[in-house]
């Protein structure tokens, strides 16, 4: 009998060792960034094995880790619990987004409080040859985005990029114009730019 059982025990021993070495597969909650067959649609929160997420989904930007928040809504007092294997890079990115949003909100609040910004320009004398419409005072040169951005930075300490400012590309006559500033994560605000005749023009008259 021993002769029969001993080979069987030796044959099963490796199987038992392998089974003991198996670890429980841990699943983590993730948010799908794209539709993935047999897993879910974009935006869905599902649970997958962490190794699959770490090696396959996250590197290919197919999914992101779920971050849950506990505590008050005040971000300065909130405590974040990060899902296992969430990268420090993603956490740093979230902090940068939050910091940028605060800066942009502060910039817009300052823009809202601005008085109309006056730009003086020499006025072209209207005559039959200029072809200017009645009631419109044309100016020498023009008012551009670069002029407005420079004035915002130098006179008011507000620095924004050219793409964030919306206004007429080249203002060529006296008048009041609306400029709109749009900043990411903050919204938009507007202020007035006024083109006025230069003092020498008013003195001549």
C-alpha positions in Angstrom: 0.0 0.0 0.0 2.8 2.4 0.9 4.3 1.7 -2.5 1.1 2.9 -4.2 0.4 6.0 -2.0 4.0 7.4 -1.9 4.1 8.4 -5.6 0.7 10.0 -5.4 1.8 12.1 -2.4 4.9 13.2 -4.2 2.9 14.1 -7.3 0.4 16.3 -5.3 3.0 18.0 -3.1 4.0 20.7 -5.7 0.3 21.5 -6.2 -0.2 22.0 -2.5 2.9 24.3 -2.3 1.7 26.4 -5.2 -1.8 26.8 -3.7 -0.3 27.9 -0.4 1.8 30.5 -2.2 -1.2 32.1 -4.0 -2.1 35.6 -2.6 -5.5 37.0 -2.4 -6.0 39.4 -5.3 -6.9 42.9 -4.0 -9.3 45.0 -6.0 -9.3 48.8 -6.0 -11.9 51.3 -7.0 -11.2 53.2 -10.2 -13.0 55.7 -12.5 -13.0 54.7 -16.2 -11.8 57.4 -18.5 -12.8 55.5 -21.6 -15.2 52.7 -22.5 -13.6 49.3 -21.9 -15.3 46.1 -23.1 -16.5 43.8 -20.3 -15.5 46.3 -17.6 -17.6 49.4 -18.1 -18.3 52.7 -19.8 -16.4 56.0 -19.4 -17.2 57.7 -16.1 -18.2 54.5 -14.3 -16.7 53.6 -11.0 -15.7 49.9 -10.9 -13.3 47.6 -8.9 -10.5 45.9 -10.7 -7.4 44.0 -9.5 -4.7 46.6 -8.5 -2.1 44.9 -10.6 -4.3 45.3 -13.7 -4.8 48.9 -12.9 -1.1 49.6 -12.1 0.4 47.9 -15.2 -2.3 48.3 -17.8 -5.1 50.8 -17.3 -3.3 53.7 -15.5 -0.2 53.9 -17.7 -2.5 54.0 -20.8 -4.7 56.7 -19.2 -7.7 54.4 -19.5 -8.7 54.9 -15.9 -7.9 56.9 -12.8 -7.8 56.1 -9.1 -10.7 57.1 -7.0 -10.1 59.6 -4.2 -12.6 59.9 -1.5 -12.9 62.9 0.8 -13.9 62.8 4.5 -14.4 65.8 6.7 -15.8 69.3 6.0 -16.2 70.7 2.6 -13.6 73.4 3.3 -10.6 72.2 1.3 -8.2 73.7 3.7 -9.6 71.4 6.5 -10.5 68.4 4.4 -8.6 65.1 4.7 -8.1 63.0 1.6 -7.9 59.3 1.6 -6.0 58.1 -1.5 -6.7 54.7 -3.0 -3.8 52.3 -2.8 -1.2 52.7 -5.5 -2.3 56.3 -6.3 0.8 58.0 -7.6 2.4 61.0 -5.9 2.5 62.7 -9.3 -1.3 62.7 -9.5 -1.6 64.1 -6.0 0.8 66.9 -6.9 -1.2 67.6 -10.0 -4.4 68.0 -8.0 -2.6 70.4 -5.6 -1.3 72.5 -8.6 -4.8 72.7 -10.1 -6.3 73.9 -6.8 -3.5 76.5 -6.4 -4.1 77.7 -9.9 -7.8 78.0 -9.4 -7.3 80.1 -6.3 -4.9 82.4 -8.1 -7.2 82.8 -11.1 -10.2 83.5 -8.8 -8.2 86.2 -7.0 -7.2 87.7 -10.4 -10.8 87.9 -11.6 -11.9 89.5 -8.4 -9.3 92.2 -8.9 -10.4 92.7 -12.5 -14.0 93.2 -11.5 -13.0 96.0 -9.2 -11.1 97.9 -12.0 -12.1 101.4 -13.0 -12.2 102.0 -16.7 -8.7 102.1 -18.1 -8.1 105.2 -20.2 -5.7 105.2 -23.2 -4.9 108.5 -24.7 -4.4 108.7 -28.5 -3.9 111.5 -31.0 -7.0 112.0 -33.1 -7.0 112.2 -36.9 -8.6 115.5 -38.1 -11.7 114.4 -40.1 -12.0 115.8 -43.6 -13.4 114.7 -46.9 -10.3 112.7 -47.7 -10.2 110.6 -44.6 -13.6 109.1 -45.3 -14.4 108.9 -41.5 -18.0 108.5 -40.6 -19.7 111.4 -38.9 -19.4 111.3 -35.1 -16.4 108.8 -35.2 -13.0 110.1 -34.2 -10.3 108.0 -35.8 -6.9 107.8 -34.0 -3.3 107.6 -35.0 -2.1 104.0 -34.6 -4.5 101.6 -32.8 -5.1 100.1 -29.4 -4.1 96.4 -29.3 -4.1 93.5 -26.9 -0.5 94.1 -26.2 -1.2 97.7 -25.1 -4.0 96.5 -22.7 -1.9 93.7 -21.3 1.0 96.0 -20.6 -1.2 98.5 -18.8 -2.8 95.8 -16.7 0.7 94.5 -15.6 2.4 97.8 -15.1 -0.4 99.9 -13.6 -2.4 97.3 -11.7 0.0 94.3 -11.2 -2.4 91.9 -13.1 -0.5 89.6 -15.4 -2.4 87.4 -17.8 -1.6 85.8 -21.1 -2.8 87.0 -24.5 -5.1 84.1 -25.1 -7.0 84.9 -21.9 -8.1 88.3 -23.1 -10.9 88.9 -25.5 -11.3 92.2 -27.2 -11.3 93.9 -30.7 -8.0 93.0 -32.3 -7.2 96.6 -33.2 -9.3 99.5 -31.9 -8.9 102.5 -34.3 -11.3 105.1 -32.9 -12.2 107.0 -29.8 -14.8 105.3 -27.6 -15.4 102.8 -24.8 -14.8 99.1 -25.3 -15.4 96.0 -23.3 -12.6 93.6 -22.6 -13.3 90.1 -21.2 -10.8 87.9 -19.3 -11.4 84.2 -19.2 -9.3 82.1 -16.8 -9.4 78.3 -16.3 -11.0 76.9 -13.2 -12.3 80.5 -12.3 -14.7 81.8 -15.0 -14.6 85.2 -16.6 -14.8 88.9 -15.8 -14.8 92.1 -17.8 -13.5 95.7 -17.6 -13.7 98.8 -19.8 -11.0 100.2 -22.0 -11.6 103.8 -22.9 -9.8 105.5 -25.8 -9.8 109.2 -25.3 -8.3 112.1 -27.3 -4.8 113.0 -26.2 -4.6 116.3 -24.2 -2.9 118.1 -27.1 -6.0 117.5 -29.2 -8.4 118.9 -26.6 -6.1 122.0 -26.1 -6.0 122.6 -29.8 -9.7 122.8 -29.9 
